[in-house]
Amino acid sequence: MTQATPRATRVSTDLGWFGLSLALLIGVVTRFWHLGAASLYTDEAFTFAMGGFGVPALLHNLTTSDFHPPLFYLLTHYLMKLHWPLWDYRYVTAPFGILTIVATWGAARRMFDSSVATLSAVMVALSPALIVYDRMFRMYAVLVALATLSWWVLVEAEQAVGRKRTMLWVTYAAVSVILAYTHYLGFLLLACQAVYSACRFRANKPAFFGYALVLVSYVPWVGHLQQQLPLGGLTLSRPGFDAGLAASLRDAFAMGMPDSLLSWPGGVWIPFLVVAVAVVAASWLAWRSALPFWIGALPIAIVASIVLGKNLAYFPRYLLIDIPPVAIGVSVIVQSIAAHEARVIAWAVAVASIAFLAVGAQNVLLDPYYQFPNWYAVNALMLQNEQPADAIILDAGYERLVVQNYTAFRGRPLLSFMNPTDFTPILQWIRDHPRARVWYIEHQYVYWDPNRRIALALAHDRPQLLQQRFARQAAVNDVTVLLFDEVPMTK
């Protein structure tokens, strides 16, 4: 074994800091560019609706109608006292995306070296899915940042000495509690960390103080959690090893990819296979490090979803916590290839990975087809064509929280549905108002009205005056606006 020369060490250090600087530059541009320009997403609107309640009502509604811990909603409640424009609150959560980049770099540098840290941080900075959710006022940017930070602090603390060691373990305990109260997926990460700490019990004994602190801190919330559990993680169909899983991984790890790249038969499984190979290979190559325990959260979430019949992996946003360790895993694979005298192949894999992510990042930032619905565009279309007596029907209740105060929606009959009990009164309203023109806004109808009962009832005896589809790559982000005239016989 040879010792690294001082010059080699200096070059490695310089590369690490240069890599972090580059990743941070990319991260700042992609997270903050035109951050307040997009219309609110339905999840953001729901967050503000919950935050607008007083604390007792907020906790009650959270317990009975949602499946999240209370911390982010309580934070929203108190932040809303600033009375900012709602889109400006994204500036509170977007910096957590920058923290994710730093923590990825720090953890990778501690476990491996500066070259792995550099590539990992740049990949995380360019990750299209992280860009999308870091730019949203929701708890996911906070969740990913805290999850990554907790691993970084853990691997730093186990090697630290003296006062620094004490401070790191205190920090780890605090981050663990905040993580658990930010999202229930935090418990999955903490479980993986607990297994890792148990395997290195002599060095990581103080970590169990953090886990005990989490359990004690959760005592006041246990009753609320018990009420949430029966409906928490429910899915339209039982999770399985199926196309739904493949689509979730595709949208988490290959969001923003052009349709032509993955739309051919079987293409949806390509990201799944690539990620699976990366997880297995990286775990094998880095078996002495914390990475197998960190990256192992992904297969554990998939297996747990199938076994428990709950959704821990079948929404892309639930897989965001797995992007930093997979990026580190890919970087470890690249480093291993280079170490076996195949530097050209290593460079090719690294450049291809960065280029792949850069294409997706560009699309989710610049092309509306790859983005969430643009409710400003819907509002503008309606303003150009509406009449004073028009009514509006929305096929997803949550979108009402976004548009109810827009100029085309204010002061009009506004009906929405997302439960079976909503159909009868809406169908009756349609029958009782034959002289009203009706705007029907169709969004995520496969969840709320899979047989399109409302649309068919309107089309049965009303001429269609207008139809405009705002197409998106993900079907759940499609919006179609239809305008139905009054029933002809009443003219």
C-alpha positions in Angstrom: 0.0 0.0 0.0 1.3 3.4 -0.9 0.8 6.7 0.9 -0.9 9.5 -0.9 1.5 12.3 -1.7 0.9 15.8 -0.3 0.3 17.0 -3.8 -2.2 14.2 -4.5 -4.0 15.1 -1.3 -4.1 18.7 -2.2 -5.5 18.0 -5.7 -8.2 15.8 -4.2 -9.1 18.5 -1.7 -9.3 21.1 -4.4 -11.4 18.8 -6.6 -13.8 18.3 -3.7 -14.3 22.0 -3.0 -14.6 22.8 -6.7 -17.2 20.0 -7.1 -19.2 21.4 -4.2 -19.0 24.9 -5.6 -20.2 23.7 -9.0 -23.0 21.7 -7.5 -24.2 24.6 -5.4 -24.2 26.9 -8.4 -26.3 24.4 -10.3 -28.5 24.0 -7.3 -29.1 27.7 -6.7 -30.0 28.3 -10.4 -32.3 25.3 -10.7 -34.1 25.8 -7.4 -34.5 29.6 -7.4 -34.9 30.5 -11.1 -38.5 32.0 -11.5 -39.4 30.2 -8.2 -42.6 32.2 -7.7 -43.8 32.2 -11.3 -45.8 28.9 -11.4 -49.4 28.7 -10.1 -49.9 26.8 -6.9 -49.9 23.1 -7.0 -52.9 21.4 -5.4 -50.7 19.9 -2.6 -49.4 23.4 -1.8 -53.0 24.8 -1.7 -54.0 22.0 0.6 -51.0 22.8 2.9 -52.1 26.5 3.1 -55.7 25.5 3.7 -54.6 23.3 6.6 -52.2 26.0 7.9 -55.0 28.5 7.9 -56.8 26.8 10.7 -56.2 27.5 14.3 -53.9 25.0 16.0 -56.6 22.8 17.6 -58.6 22.6 14.4 -55.4 22.1 12.4 -54.4 19.1 14.6 -58.0 17.7 14.4 -58.2 18.0 10.6 -54.7 16.5 10.2 -55.6 13.6 12.4 -58.9 12.8 10.7 -58.2 13.6 7.0 -54.4 13.3 6.4 -51.5 11.1 7.1 -48.6 13.2 8.1 -47.0 14.3 11.3 -47.9 17.9 12.4 -44.6 19.8 12.3 -44.7 21.1 8.7 -48.3 22.1 9.0 -47.6 23.9 12.3 -44.7 25.7 10.7 -47.0 26.7 7.8 -49.6 28.0 10.3 -47.1 30.4 11.9 -45.4 31.4 8.7 -48.7 32.4 7.3 -48.9 35.1 9.9 -46.3 36.9 7.7 -49.1 37.4 5.1 -46.8 36.9 2.2 -48.2 36.1 -1.3 -48.6 32.3 -1.1 -46.0 31.5 -3.9 -43.3 33.4 -1.9 -43.4 30.8 0.8 -41.5 28.5 -1.6 -38.4 30.6 -0.6 -38.7 29.0 2.8 -38.4 25.5 1.6 -36.2 25.8 -1.5 -33.0 26.4 0.6 -33.5 22.9 1.9 -32.7 21.6 -1.6 -29.3 23.4 -1.2 -28.8 21.7 2.1 -29.4 18.3 0.4 -26.6 19.0 -2.0 -24.2 20.0 0.8 -25.1 17.0 2.9 -24.8 14.6 0.0 -21.3 16.0 -0.7 -20.3 15.8 2.9 -21.6 12.3 3.5 -20.0 11.0 0.3 -16.7 12.7 1.1 -16.6 11.2 4.6 -17.5 7.7 3.4 -15.3 7.7 0.3 -13.4 10.6 -1.2 -13.7 13.9 -3.0 -14.2 12.4 -6.5 -17.2 10.5 -5.3 -18.5 13.5 -3.4 -18.2 15.8 -6.5 -20.1 13.5 -8.9 -22.7 12.7 -6.3 -23.4 16.4 -5.4 -23.6 17.4 -9.1 -26.1 14.5 -9.8 -28.2 15.6 -6.9 -28.1 19.2 -8.0 -29.3 18.1 -11.4 -31.9 15.6 -10.3 -35.2 16.6 -12.1 -37.4 15.2 -9.4 -35.6 16.9 -6.6 -35.7 20.2 -8.6 -39.4 19.9 -8.9 -40.2 19.2 -5.3 -37.6 21.5 -3.9 -39.4 24.3 -5.8 -42.7 23.4 -4.1 -43.9 24.6 -0.7 -44.4 21.2 0.8 -42.5 19.0 3.3 -40.6 16.9 0.8 -37.7 19.3 0.3 -37.4 19.4 4.1 -37.7 15.6 4.4 -34.9 14.9 1.9 -32.6 17.5 3.3 -33.1 16.2 6.9 -32.7 12.5 5.8 -29.5 13.3 4.0 -28.2 15.5 6.8 -28.9 12.8 9.4 -26.7 10.3 7.5 -24.0 12.8 7.1 -24.0 13.7 10.8 -24.1 10.0 11.7 -21.0 9.0 9.7 -19.2 12.1 10.9 -20.1 11.5 14.6 -18.9 7.9 14.6 -15.3 9.0 13.6 -15.2 12.3 15.7 -13.5 12.7 19.0 -13.8 14.9 22.0 -16.1 17.9 22.1 -16.8 17.7 18.3 -18.1 14.1 18.8 -20.4 15.3 21.6 -21.8 18.1 19.5 -22.3 15.9 16.5 -24.3 13.3 18.5 -26.4 16.0 20.1 -27.1 17.3 16.5 -27.9 13.8 15.3 -30.5 13.4 18.1 -32.1 16.7 17.3 -32.2 16.0 13.6 -33.7 12.6 14.2 -36.6 14.1 16.2 -37.3 16.8 13.6 -37.1 14.2 10.8 -39.6 11.9 12.5 -42.0 14.8 13.0 -41.6 16.0 9.4 -42.8 12.8 7.6 -43.5 9.3 8.6 -40.9 8.1 6.0 -38.4 9.4 8.4 -38.9 6.3 10.6 -37.8 4.2 7.7 -34.6 6.1 7.5 -34.1 6.0 11.3 -34.7 2.2 11.3 -32.0 1.7 8.7 -29.6 4.0 10.7 -30.4 2.0 13.9 -29.4 -1.2 12.2 -26.2 0.4 11.0 -25.5 1.8 14.4 -26.2 -1.6 16.0 -23.6 -3.1 13.6 -21.1 -0.5 14.9 -22.4 -0.3 18.4 -19.1 0.5 20.1 -18.6 3.6 17.9 -22.3 4.5 17.5 -23.7 3.8 21.0 -24.8 7.5 21.5 -27.1 7.1 18.4 -29.5 5.1 20.5 -30.0 8.1 22.8 -31.4 9.8 19.7 -33.7 6.9 18.9 -34.9 6.9 22.5 -35.5 10.6 22.3 -37.6 10.2 19.1 -39.8 7.6 20.9 -40.2 9.8 24.0 -41.0 12.8 21.9 -43.7 10.9 20.0 -45.7 10.1 23.2 -48.0 13.2 22.8 -48.7 12.2 19.1 -49.4 8.5 19.5 -53.1 8.9 19.9 -53.3 11.0 16.7 -51.1 8.4 14.9 -53.4 5.6 15.9 -56.3 7.4 14.3 -54.4 8.1 11.1 -53.0 4.6 10.6 -56.2 2.8 9.3 -56.5 5.1 6.2 -52.8 6.0 5.9 -51.0 4.8 2.8 -54.1 3.5 1.1 -53.9 2.9 -2.6 -56.5 2.4 -5.4 -55.2 -1.2 -5.8 -52.8 -3.3 -3.6 -49.2 -2.4 -4.3 -47.4 -5.1 -6.3 -44.4 -5.7 -8.5 -46.1 -4.1 -11.4 -46.1 -1.2 -13.9 -47.2 1.2 -11.1 -43.9 0.5 -9.2 -42.0 0.9 -12.5 -43.7 4.2 -13.2 -43.0 5.5 -9.7 -39.3 4.8 -10.1 -39.2 6.3 -13.6 -40.8 9.5 -12.4 -38.4 9.7 -9.4 -35.2 8.9 -11.1 -35.9 9.8 -14.8 -38.4 12.6 -14.5 -38.5 14.9 -17.5 -37.1 12.4 -19.9 -38.5 12.8 -23.5 -41.4 10.5 -24.3 -39.5 8.9 -27.2 -36.8 7.6 -24.8 -38.9 5.5 -22.5 -42.4 5.2 -24.1 -41.7 2.1 -26.2 -43.0 -1.3 -24.8 -41.1 -2.2 -21.7 -39.4 1.2 -21.6 -41.0 2.0 -18.3 -38.9 -0.7 -16.7 -35.6 0.6 -17.8 -35.1 3.1 -14.9 -36.2 0.4 -12.5 -33.5 -2.0 -13.9 -30.8 0.7 -13.9 -31.6 1.7 -10.3 -31.7 -2.0 -9.2 -28.3 -2.7 -10.7 -26.9 0.5 -9.1 -28.3 -0.5 -5.7 -26.9 -4.0 -5.8 -23.5 -3.0 -7.3 -22.9 -0.1 -5.0 -23.9 -2.2 -1.9 -21.4 -4.8 -3.0 -18.6 -2.4 -3.7 -19.2 -0.3 -0.6 -20.2 -3.0 1.8 -17.8 -1.7 4.5 -19.5 1.7 4.6 -22.8 3.1 5.6 -24.0 3.2 2.0 -25.7 -0.3 1.9 -27.8 0.6 4.9 -28.7 4.0 3.4 -29.4 2.8 -0.1 -31.2 -0.2 1.4 -34.2 2.0 2.4 -35.4 1.8 -1.3 -35.9 -2.0 -1.6 -37.2 -2.1 2.0 -39.9 0.5 1.1 -40.9 -1.5 -2.0 -41.1 -4.8 -0.1 -42.9 -3.2 2.8 -45.5 -1.7 0.4 -46.3 -5.1 -1.1 -46.3 -7.0 2.2 -48.3 -4.4 4.2 -50.6 -3.3 1.3 -49.6 0.3 2.0 -48.0 2.9 -0.2 -44.4 3.6 0.8 -42.9 3.6 -2.7 -45.7 4.0 -5.3 -45.7 7.8 -5.5 -42.5 9.4 -6.9 -42.4 11.9 -4.0 -42.0 8.9 -1.6 -38.8 7.9 -3.4 -37.1 11.3 -3.2 -35.2 10.3 -0.1 -33.5 7.6 -2.1 -32.0 9.9 -4.8 -28.9 11.0 -2.8 -27.8 7.5 -1.8 -28.4 6.2 -5.4 -26.3 9.2 -6.7 -23.5 8.2 -4.3 -23.9 4.6 -5.4 -23.5 5.5 -9.1 -20.4 7.6 -8.2 -18.9 4.7 -6.3 -19.5 2.5 -9.4 -17.8 5.1 -11.6 -14.8 5.2 -9.2 -14.5 1.4 -9.2 -14.5 1.3 -13.0 -11.8 3.9 -13.1 -9.7 2.0 -10.5 -9.7 -1.0 -12.8 -7.9 0.9 -15.5 -11.0 1.6 -17.5 -11.0 5.4 -17.1 -12.6 6.0 -20.5 -15.6 3.9 -19.6 -15.7 5.6 -16.2 -15.7 9.0 -17.8 -18.4 7.8 -20.2 -20.7 6.6 -17.5 -20.2 9.8 -15.5 -20.8 12.1 -18.4 -23.8 10.1 -19.6 -25.3 10.2 -16.1 -24.9 14.0 -15.9 -26.2 14.6 -19.4 -29.2 12.4 -18.7 -30.1 14.4 -15.6 -29.4 17.7 -17.4 -31.9 16.9 -20.1 -34.6 16.1 -17.5 -33.7 19.2 -15.5 -34.0 21.5 -18.5 -37.4 20.0 -19.4 -38.9 20.3 -16.0 -37.7 23.9 -15.7 -38.5 25.2 -19.2 -41.1 23.0 -21.0 -44.7 23.2 -19.7 -45.3 19.6 -21.0 -43.1 18.2 -18.2 -44.5 20.4 -15.4 -47.5 20.5 -13.1 -50.8 22.1 -14.3 -50.7 25.8 -15.2 -53.9 27.1 -13.5 -53.1 30.6 -14.7 -53.5 29.4 -18.3 -56.8 27.8 -17.4 -58.0 31.0 -15.8 -57.0 33.1 -18.9 -58.8 30.8 -21.3 -62.0 31.0 -19.3 -61.8 34.8 -18.9 -61.7 35.1 -22.7 -64.8 32.9 -23.2 -67.0 33.1 -20.2 -70.4 34.8 -19.6 -71.8 36.2 -16.4 -74.2 33.4 -15.6 -71.8 30.5 -16.3 -71.3 27.8 -13.7 -68.2 25.7 -13.1 -67.7 22.0 -12.2 -64.3 20.7 -11.0 -63.7 17.0 -11.0 -61.1 17.1 -8.2 -61.9 18.8 -4.9 -58.4 19.9 -4.1 -58.0 22.0 -7.2 -60.7 24.2 -5.8 -58.3 25.4 -3.2 -56.0 26.6 -6.0 -58.5 28.4 -8.3 -61.4 29.5 -6.1 -60.1 33.1 -5.9 -58.9 33.4 -9.5 -60.8 36.0 -11.5 -62.6 33.6 -13.8 -63.9 31.6 -10.8 -64.9 34.2 -8.2 -68.5 34.8 -7.7 -69.8 31.9 -9.8 -71.5 28.7 -8.9 -68.5 26.4 -8.2 -69.2 22.7 -7.7 -66.5 20.1 -7.0 -66.4 16.4 -6.2 -64.0 13.8 -5.0 -66.2 11.4 -3.0 -69.0 9.0 -4.1 -71.5 11.0 -2.1 -70.8 14.1 -4.2 -72.2 12.7 -7.5 -75.9 12.7 -6.7 -76.1 16.4 -5.7 -74.0 17.5 -8.7 -76.0 15.4 -11.2 -79.2 16.8 -9.7 -77.8 20.4 -10.0 -77.1 19.7 -13.7 -80.7 18.6 -14.2 -82.1 21.6 -12.2 -80.2 24.2 -14.2 -80.8 23.5 -17.9 -80.3 27.2 -18.8 -76.9 27.5 -17.4 -73.7 27.2 -19.5 -71.3 24.9 -17.6 -67.5 24.8 -17.6 -66.3 21.4 -16.8 -62.6 21.2 -15.7 -61.3 17.6 -15.9 -58.2 16.9 -13.8 -57.2 13.5 -12.4 -60.7 12.2 -13.3 -59.3 8.6 -13.1 -59.2 9.0 -9.3 -62.5 10.8 -8.7 -64.7 9.9 -11.7 -63.2 6.9 -13.6 -66.4 6.3 -15.6 -66.7 10.1 -16.4 -70.3 10.2 -15.1 -70.3 14.0 -14.8 -68.8 14.6 -18.2 -71.3 12.2 -19.9 -74.2 13.8 -18.0 -73.3 17.2 -19.4 -72.6 15.9 -22.9 -75.9 14.0 -23.0 -78.1 16.9 -24.0 -75.8 20.0 -24.1 -73.8 21.1 -27.2 -70.1 21.5 -26.5 -68.9 25.0 -27.3 -65.2 24.7 -26.5 -62.6 22.1 -25.6 -58.9 22.8 -24.7 -56.5 20.3 -23.4 -53.4 21.3 -21.5 -51.4 18.2 -22.1 -48.7 17.0 -19.7 -46.3 14.1 -19.8 -47.8 12.7 -16.6 -51.5 12.0 -17.0 -52.2 13.1 -13.5 -51.1 16.6 -14.5 -53.3 16.9 -17.6 -56.1 19.4 -17.5 -59.0 19.5 -20.0 -61.4 22.5 -20.1 -64.8 21.9 -21.7 -67.6 24.4 -22.1 -71.1 23.1 -22.4 -74.0 25.2 -23.7 -77.4 25.3 -22.1 -79.9 22.6 -23.1 -81.3 23.6 -26.6 -84.9 23.1 -25.8 -84.9 25.8 -23.2 -83.8 28.6 -25.6 
